């Protein structure tokens, strides 16, 4: 047992040492050397004795166990809890001010009243960048609703493939032709039809609140080229199908119903697809690589504080009466089981199949040859420059430490990582020791890890919630009155949270925000900017970090300066979206 504590203490002391004190004990990172492998194997064997696997915290794959594994978790909990405590202070201050100012809300009797929730409130600290311009004024526009699928939550929608996919549900062709000029079947055959499916949520345990389990069609307009909504099916009791041909109130209610489902899906897709996946991969690396391995070093940097997040989720999200029960239409226990399903099925959990570009190509969102391209794809537009820069950095790191492709297969620690991940770590769709045979494949894998903890996570979580993804009245987590079984809605506001529930909802979305990290060395600009780690790497890696920071700084300036164009649009949307500003979004996982 003492061995584990010694190892943990040794790792912590080296990590905390000033650079000026490192000259006497600095060990440069290196890949396997046959002459030293016996010594490295002792290091690895010692870690395996005290870093084991325990039950998955909050579902999913295993979490760290053993003396050293538990020490990692406790250390990371300190990081996570400290960040949350700092945010809670500023969020609580904003919440108190909003409560003192709630007389102006008019009891939230109308949809327009909901914009007053944010008027002069929350922006002092919880959301200093403010709600994304356009979110409180343009949300009734169909283009607004459809473009949320390509920005605020880009994980749900896919193109229906001509010749492969059938129509999930029927819509009266008279209505479809009146809206689009073509039949539903023709839209499908021309590769113009898209689909988002939350119907499976109907099988989950509900909370005391209300939710449907919507699926929906979207399409590329033959007339304008815009990406627009076509129909929403509720999958609730009488299973109503709404379209833009319905009354304004009915159609708006349908869009809000869909958004509540979409927000739930986004949060637990991210929980399983970012946290579960990256933790499982990292644990396998800890148990198979020497502390001197450059791959383990970069993974440790990326996974800063990561093991402290799932314990917090179990504490505050999933219990009966927790945040999920209070704000969503499905229970916290349903959220936990849903996360496990998304991971184990590979929907969120598959590693290679969810590589950034691979995932988007598979869903027909980029590089599609059987139909028109999306005119605008804001998530791709903003994530691609970050992914490219991460890929360039990882290319420098891998090429600096591996002379050629043959060196990849010759690294026993790297091969052991592949075997461990595909075995007891329970990683889904991870490369194998047979397929991991080129530097390019290792670069792809490490780039994906960087993507998972940053762009993939923060697009739907962190600052994105209070500024975009969970902004009322259009993006509630649930509805708070039994859902209609016939059309004819006349007062959409009655289905939304009341004043106290709305203020609590905004406060809790604010807890996930990290505005205190903006402009500091905790943003994506500084993802690899660890002086000790870089000192122990080959010189080319330090140069790559400098280039990465310069690229990210320039990208941040471009995002910060984004505004509406002469048509009242930004990236083809009637709102200005800045979630992936690399000098605001953190470089590692947060709650």
C-alpha positions in Angstrom: 0.0 0.0 0.0 2.9 2.4 0.7 4.1 2.0 -2.8 1.0 3.7 -4.2 1.4 6.7 -1.9 5.0 7.0 -2.8 4.3 7.0 -6.5 1.5 9.5 -6.1 3.7 11.8 -4.0 6.6 11.5 -6.5 4.4 12.4 -9.5 2.9 15.3 -7.6 6.3 16.7 -6.4 7.8 16.6 -9.9 4.7 18.3 -11.4 4.9 21.1 -8.8 8.6 21.7 -9.1 9.8 25.1 -10.5 11.7 24.8 -13.7 14.8 26.3 -12.0 14.9 23.3 -9.7 14.7 20.6 -12.4 18.3 20.5 -13.6 19.3 17.9 -11.1 16.4 15.5 -11.7 15.0 16.3 -15.1 14.2 13.2 -17.2 13.4 13.7 -20.8 10.4 12.0 -22.3 11.2 9.1 -24.6 9.6 6.1 -26.2 10.6 2.6 -25.5 14.3 1.8 -25.5 15.2 -1.9 -25.4 18.1 -1.2 -23.0 15.9 0.6 -20.5 12.6 -1.3 -21.0 13.2 -3.6 -18.1 13.5 -0.6 -15.8 10.4 1.0 -17.3 8.5 -2.3 -17.0 9.1 -2.1 -13.2 7.6 1.4 -13.1 4.6 0.1 -15.1 4.1 -3.0 -13.0 4.2 -1.0 -9.8 1.5 1.3 -11.1 -0.7 -1.6 -12.1 -0.6 -2.9 -8.6 -2.1 0.3 -7.1 -4.0 1.8 -10.1 -6.9 -0.6 -10.9 -10.4 -0.4 -12.2 -13.5 0.2 -10.1 -17.2 0.5 -11.0 -18.1 3.2 -13.5 -19.0 6.4 -11.5 -22.4 7.5 -12.9 -22.5 4.5 -15.2 -20.4 3.8 -18.3 -16.9 2.2 -18.3 -14.7 1.6 -15.2 -13.5 4.5 -13.0 -10.1 4.5 -11.3 -9.7 2.1 -8.3 -6.9 1.1 -6.0 -4.7 3.2 -3.9 -3.2 5.3 -6.7 -6.4 5.4 -8.7 -8.2 6.8 -5.7 -5.4 9.3 -5.2 -5.9 10.5 -8.7 -9.6 10.9 -8.2 -9.2 12.8 -4.9 -6.6 15.1 -6.4 -8.9 15.9 -9.4 -11.9 16.4 -7.1 -10.0 19.2 -5.4 -9.5 20.9 -8.8 -13.1 20.4 -9.9 -14.6 21.5 -6.6 -12.3 24.6 -6.4 -13.5 25.7 -9.9 -17.1 25.0 -9.0 -16.8 26.9 -5.7 -15.4 29.9 -7.5 -18.1 29.9 -10.0 -20.8 29.4 -7.4 -19.8 32.6 -5.7 -20.2 34.7 -8.7 -23.3 32.8 -9.9 -24.9 33.2 -6.5 -24.3 36.9 -6.5 -26.0 37.2 -9.9 -28.8 35.0 -8.7 -29.5 37.2 -5.7 -29.6 40.3 -7.9 -32.0 38.6 -10.3 -34.3 37.6 -7.5 -34.3 41.1 -6.1 -35.2 42.3 -9.6 -38.0 39.8 -10.4 -40.9 42.2 -10.0 -40.1 43.4 -13.6 -40.8 39.9 -14.9 -44.6 40.3 -14.8 -44.9 36.8 -13.5 -43.6 35.5 -16.9 -47.1 35.6 -18.3 -46.0 36.1 -21.9 -43.1 34.9 -24.0 -41.7 38.5 -24.2 -41.5 38.5 -20.4 -38.9 35.7 -20.5 -36.3 38.0 -22.2 -36.5 40.2 -19.0 -34.9 37.3 -17.1 -31.6 38.2 -18.8 -32.1 42.0 -19.0 -29.4 43.5 -16.8 -28.9 40.2 -14.9 -26.3 37.4 -15.0 -23.9 39.3 -17.2 -21.8 40.8 -14.4 -20.0 37.5 -13.8 -21.9 34.3 -14.7 -22.2 35.2 -18.4 -20.0 38.3 -19.0 -20.2 37.8 -22.8 -23.9 38.0 -22.5 -26.6 35.8 -24.2 -25.7 35.3 -27.8 -27.1 38.3 -29.8 -30.4 37.3 -31.5 -31.3 34.5 -29.1 -33.9 36.6 -27.2 -35.3 38.3 -30.3 -35.2 36.0 -33.3 -36.1 32.6 -31.8 -39.5 32.4 -33.5 -37.8 32.3 -36.9 -37.6 28.8 -38.5 -34.0 29.4 -39.7 -33.1 30.1 -36.0 -34.5 26.7 -35.0 -33.0 24.7 -37.8 -29.5 26.3 -37.4 -29.4 25.3 -33.8 -28.9 21.8 -35.1 -25.7 22.9 -36.8 -24.3 24.9 -34.0 -25.7 24.7 -30.4 -26.2 20.9 -30.6 -24.5 19.5 -33.7 -24.7 15.8 -32.6 -28.3 14.9 -33.3 -29.1 15.6 -36.9 -28.1 13.4 -39.9 -28.8 13.4 -43.6 -31.1 10.6 -44.8 -29.2 8.8 -47.5 -30.9 8.2 -50.9 -31.2 4.5 -51.7 -30.3 3.5 -48.1 -32.7 5.2 -45.7 -36.4 5.0 -45.7 -38.8 7.7 -44.5 -39.1 7.5 -40.7 -42.6 8.9 -40.7 -45.1 10.2 -43.2 -46.2 13.8 -43.7 -49.1 14.9 -46.0 -47.5 15.5 -49.3 -49.9 18.4 -50.0 -48.4 20.2 -47.0 -44.8 19.2 -47.8 -45.2 20.4 -51.4 -46.8 23.7 -50.3 -43.8 24.3 -48.0 -40.9 23.0 -50.2 -42.2 22.6 -53.7 -41.4 18.9 -53.6 -42.8 15.7 -52.1 -41.1 14.1 -49.1 -39.9 11.2 -51.3 -38.4 13.6 -53.8 -36.5 15.5 -51.0 -35.1 12.2 -49.9 -34.1 11.1 -53.4 -32.4 14.4 -54.0 -30.4 14.1 -50.7 -32.1 17.2 -49.3 -33.8 15.6 -46.3 -32.3 15.4 -42.8 -33.5 13.7 -39.6 -33.1 14.1 -35.9 -34.4 11.3 -33.7 -35.2 11.6 -30.0 -38.1 9.1 -30.1 -36.1 6.6 -28.0 -36.4 9.0 -25.0 -40.0 7.8 -24.6 -38.7 4.6 -23.0 -37.0 6.5 -20.2 -38.3 7.2 -16.7 -39.9 10.7 -16.6 -39.5 13.2 -13.8 -42.4 15.2 -12.3 -42.0 17.5 -15.3 -43.2 16.9 -18.9 -41.5 16.0 -22.1 -42.4 14.4 -25.5 -39.9 12.2 -27.4 -39.7 14.1 -30.7 -38.2 13.3 -34.0 -38.1 15.8 -36.8 -37.3 16.4 -40.5 -35.2 19.2 -41.8 -34.3 20.0 -45.4 -32.2 22.1 -47.7 -34.6 24.4 -49.5 -34.6 24.0 -53.3 -35.5 27.7 -53.6 -33.1 29.4 -51.1 -30.5 26.8 -50.2 -31.2 27.4 -46.5 -31.4 24.6 -44.0 -34.9 24.7 -42.7 -37.3 22.7 -40.4 -40.1 20.7 -42.1 -42.0 18.6 -39.5 -41.9 17.6 -35.8 -43.5 14.4 -34.5 -44.2 14.3 -30.8 -44.4 10.5 -30.2 -46.7 11.4 -27.3 -50.2 10.1 -26.8 -52.0 11.1 -30.0 -48.6 11.5 -31.7 -49.2 14.9 -33.3 -47.2 15.9 -36.3 -46.5 19.6 -36.5 -45.3 21.6 -39.5 -44.7 25.3 -40.4 -48.2 25.2 -42.0 -49.8 25.0 -38.5 -50.7 28.0 -36.4 -47.8 30.1 -35.1 -48.4 29.0 -31.5 -48.7 25.3 -32.3 -45.5 25.3 -34.4 -43.6 27.3 -31.8 -44.8 24.9 -29.1 -43.6 22.0 -31.2 -40.2 23.5 -31.6 -39.9 24.1 -27.9 -40.9 20.4 -27.3 -38.2 19.3 -29.6 -35.6 21.6 -28.0 -36.3 20.2 -24.6 -35.5 16.7 -25.9 -32.5 17.9 -27.8 -31.0 19.6 -24.7 -31.4 16.4 -22.7 -29.7 14.4 -25.5 -26.9 16.9 -25.9 -26.0 16.9 -22.2 -25.8 13.1 -21.9 -24.2 12.6 -25.3 -21.5 14.9 -24.1 -21.3 13.2 -20.6 -20.8 9.8 -22.2 -18.9 10.9 -25.3 -16.4 13.2 -23.7 -16.1 12.2 -20.1 -16.6 8.4 -20.3 -14.5 8.0 -23.4 -11.5 10.1 -22.5 -11.4 8.7 -18.9 -11.3 5.1 -20.2 -8.6 5.9 -22.7 -6.5 7.7 -20.1 -6.8 5.0 -17.5 -5.6 2.4 -20.0 -2.6 4.6 -20.7 -1.7 5.1 -17.0 -1.7 1.3 -16.5 0.5 0.6 -19.6 2.9 3.4 -20.0 6.0 4.6 -18.2 5.9 8.0 -16.6 8.6 8.9 -19.1 6.5 8.2 -22.1 5.6 11.4 -24.2 2.1 10.0 -25.0 1.2 9.6 -21.4 2.6 13.1 -20.7 0.3 14.7 -23.3 -2.7 12.7 -22.1 -2.0 13.8 -18.5 -2.0 17.4 -19.6 -5.3 17.1 -21.5 -7.0 15.2 -18.6 -6.3 17.9 -16.0 -8.8 17.5 -13.2 -10.9 15.0 -15.3 -11.4 12.3 -12.7 -13.1 14.8 -10.3 -16.1 15.4 -12.6 -18.1 12.2 -12.6 -18.2 12.0 -8.7 -19.7 15.5 -8.7 -22.3 14.4 -11.3 -23.3 11.5 -9.2 -23.7 13.8 -6.2 -25.7 16.6 -7.8 -27.2 15.5 -11.1 -28.5 12.0 -10.8 -30.0 11.5 -7.3 -33.7 11.7 -6.7 -34.5 15.4 -6.4 -31.2 16.4 -8.0 -30.7 18.9 -10.8 -31.9 16.5 -13.6 -35.2 15.7 -11.7 -35.8 19.4 -11.2 -35.1 20.8 -14.6 -35.6 18.0 -17.2 -38.5 15.9 -18.3 -36.6 12.7 -17.6 -35.3 11.6 -14.2 -31.7 11.6 -13.0 -31.7 7.8 -13.0 -32.9 7.8 -16.6 -30.0 10.2 -17.5 -27.5 7.8 -16.0 -28.8 4.8 -17.8 -29.2 6.8 -21.0 -25.5 7.8 -20.8 -24.4 4.2 -20.3 -26.5 3.2 -23.4 -25.1 5.9 -25.6 -21.5 4.9 -24.5 -21.9 1.1 -24.8 -23.8 1.2 -28.1 -21.1 3.3 -29.6 -23.4 6.2 -30.5 -21.3 8.4 -28.4 -18.8 5.9 -27.1 -17.1 4.8 -30.4 -13.7 6.3 -30.7 -12.6 5.9 -34.3 -16.2 6.1 -35.7 -16.6 9.4 -33.9 -13.3 11.1 -35.0 -14.3 14.7 -35.8 -14.4 14.5 -39.6 -15.4 10.8 -39.7 -18.5 11.5 -37.6 -19.6 14.4 -39.7 -19.0 12.5 -43.0 -20.9 9.5 -41.7 -23.9 11.7 -40.9 -23.8 13.3 -44.3 -23.0 16.8 -43.0 -19.7 17.3 -44.9 -18.2 15.9 -48.1 -21.6 14.4 -49.2 -21.8 13.6 -52.9 -25.5 12.5 -53.2 -27.1 15.9 -52.6 -26.4 19.6 -52.0 -23.9 20.7 -49.5 -24.9 22.7 -46.4 -24.5 26.4 -47.2 -23.4 27.0 -43.6 -22.3 24.7 -40.9 -21.2 26.9 -38.0 -19.9 24.1 -35.7 -17.7 22.7 -38.5 -16.6 26.3 -39.4 -15.5 27.0 -35.8 -14.2 23.6 -34.7 -12.2 22.9 -37.9 -9.5 25.6 -37.3 -9.1 24.3 -33.8 -8.9 20.7 -34.9 -6.4 21.5 -37.6 -4.2 23.4 -35.1 -4.4 20.5 -32.6 -3.6 18.0 -35.4 -0.5 20.1 -36.4 0.7 20.1 -32.8 0.2 16.4 -32.4 2.0 15.8 -35.7 5.1 17.6 -34.3 4.9 15.7 -31.1 4.6 12.2 -32.7 7.1 12.9 -35.4 9.6 14.2 -32.9 9.5 11.0 -30.8 8.9 8.4 -33.5 11.4 8.4 -36.4 9.1 6.5 -38.8 6.0 4.2 -39.0 8.0 1.2 -38.0 8.8 2.8 -34.6 5.1 2.8 -33.8 4.7 -1.0 -33.9 8.0 -1.4 -32.2 6.9 0.5 -29.1 5.7 -2.2 -26.6 4.1 0.4 -24.3 2.0 1.9 -27.1 0.9 -1.6 -28.1 0.1 -2.5 -24.5 -2.1 0.6 -24.4 -4.0 -0.6 -27.4 -4.6 -4.0 -25.8 -5.5 -2.6 -22.4 -8.0 -0.1 -23.9 -9.7 -2.9 -25.9 -9.7 -5.1 -22.9 -10.4 -4.2 -19.2 -10.6 -0.5 -19.8 -13.7 -1.2 -22.0 -13.0 1.5 -24.6 -15.3 1.2 -27.6 -13.9 1.1 -31.1 -10.3 1.8 -30.1 -7.5 1.1 -32.5 -5.9 -2.4 -31.9 -2.2 -3.3 -31.7 -2.6 -4.6 -35.3 -4.2 -1.5 -36.8 -2.1 1.1 -34.8 0.8 0.8 -37.3 1.6 4.3 -38.6 2.5 7.7 -37.1 -0.6 9.2 -38.9 -2.9 6.9 -36.9 -1.4 7.9 -33.6 -1.6 11.5 -34.6 -5.3 11.0 -35.4 -5.9 9.4 -32.0 -4.2 12.0 -30.0 -5.9 14.8 -31.9 -9.2 13.2 -31.1 -8.4 13.2 -27.4 -7.6 16.9 -27.6 -10.9 17.4 -29.5 -12.9 15.4 -27.0 -11.8 17.4 -23.9 -12.2 20.8 -25.6 -14.3 21.5 -28.7 -16.4 18.4 -28.5 -17.2 19.1 -24.9 -17.6 22.8 -24.8 -19.9 23.1 -27.8 -22.8 21.8 -25.7 -21.7 22.4 -22.1 -19.6 24.8 -20.0 -20.3 28.5 -21.1 -22.5 27.3 -24.0 -25.5 26.6 -21.6 -26.1 30.0 -20.1 -25.2 31.9 -23.3 -26.9 29.7 -25.9 -28.0 26.1 -25.4 -30.3 26.6 -22.4 -31.5 30.1 -22.9 -35.2 30.6 -22.1 -37.9 30.7 -23.4 -36.9 28.6 -26.4 -34.6 26.1 -24.7 -36.1 24.8 -21.5 -35.1 21.4 -20.1 -38.8 20.4 -19.8 -42.3 21.6 -20.0 -44.3 22.2 -16.8 -47.9 21.4 -17.8 -49.3 18.3 -19.4 -48.7 18.4 -23.1 -51.5 18.9 -25.5 -53.0 15.9 -27.3 -54.7 18.1 -30.0 -53.6 21.1 -31.9 -54.9 24.6 -31.0 -52.4 26.0 -28.5 -53.0 29.7 -27.8 -50.7 30.4 -24.8 -47.2 28.8 -25.2 -45.9 30.6 -22.1 -48.1 28.5 -19.8 -46.0 25.4 -20.6 -42.8 27.0 -19.5 -41.2 27.2 -16.0 -42.6 29.8 -13.6 -40.5 32.7 -12.2 -38.8 30.7 -9.4 -38.1 27.7 -11.6 -36.8 29.9 -14.3 -34.4 31.7 -12.0 -33.2 28.4 -10.6 -32.7 27.0 -14.1 -30.5 29.9 -15.1 -28.6 29.7 -11.9 -27.9 26.1 -12.4 -26.8 26.5 -16.0 -24.5 29.2 -14.7 -22.8 26.7 -12.4 -21.5 24.9 -15.5 -20.1 28.2 -16.9 -16.4 29.0 -16.5 -16.1 32.8 -17.4 -13.4 33.1 -14.7 -11.1 31.1 -16.9 -11.5 33.3 -20.0 -8.4 35.1 -21.0 -6.2 33.0 -18.6 -3.8 30.2 -19.2 -6.7 27.8 -18.8 -8.2 28.5 -22.3 -7.7 26.5 -25.4 -5.0 29.0 -26.5 -2.8 27.4 -23.8 -3.8 23.8 -24.3 -0.2 22.6 -24.6 1.5 25.5 -22.8 3.0 23.5 -19.9 6.6 24.6 -19.4 7.7 21.5 -17.5 6.1 19.1 -20.0 7.6 21.0 -23.0 11.0 21.1 -21.4 11.0 17.3 -21.2 9.8 17.0 -24.8 11.9 17.3 -28.0 12.5 20.9 -29.0 10.2 20.7 -32.0 7.3 20.2 -29.6 8.0 23.6 -27.9 8.1 25.3 -31.3 4.8 23.6 -32.2 3.2 25.0 -29.0 4.3 28.5 -29.9 2.7 28.2 -33.3 -0.4 26.7 -31.8 -0.8 29.7 -29.4 -0.4 32.2 -32.2 -3.0 30.4 -34.4 -5.5 30.2 -31.5 -5.0 33.9 -30.6 -5.7 34.9 -34.1 -8.7 32.7 -34.2 -10.0 34.2 -31.0 -9.8 37.6 -32.4 -11.8 36.5 -35.5 -14.6 35.0 -33.3 -14.7 37.9 -30.9 -15.2 40.3 -33.8 -18.1 38.3 -35.3 -21.3 40.2 -35.9 -24.5 40.3 -38.0 -24.0 40.9 -41.7 -26.2 43.2 -43.8 -28.9 40.5 -44.0 -29.1 40.2 -40.2 -27.3 36.9 -40.2 -24.0 35.5 -38.8 -22.7 32.3 -40.3 -26.1 32.0 -42.0 -27.9 32.2 -38.7 -30.1 34.9 -37.1 -28.0 34.8 -34.0 -24.3 35.4 -33.3 -22.6 32.3 -31.9 -19.2 32.5 -30.2 -19.1 29.4 -28.0 -15.8 28.1 -29.5 -13.8 31.2 -28.9 -10.4 29.6 -28.0 -9.5 32.3 -25.5 -12.8 31.8 -23.6 -13.4 28.0 -23.8 -11.2 25.9 -21.4 -8.6 23.5 -22.8 -9.7 20.7 -20.6 -12.9 19.0 -19.3 -15.0 20.8 -16.8 -18.3 20.0 -15.2 
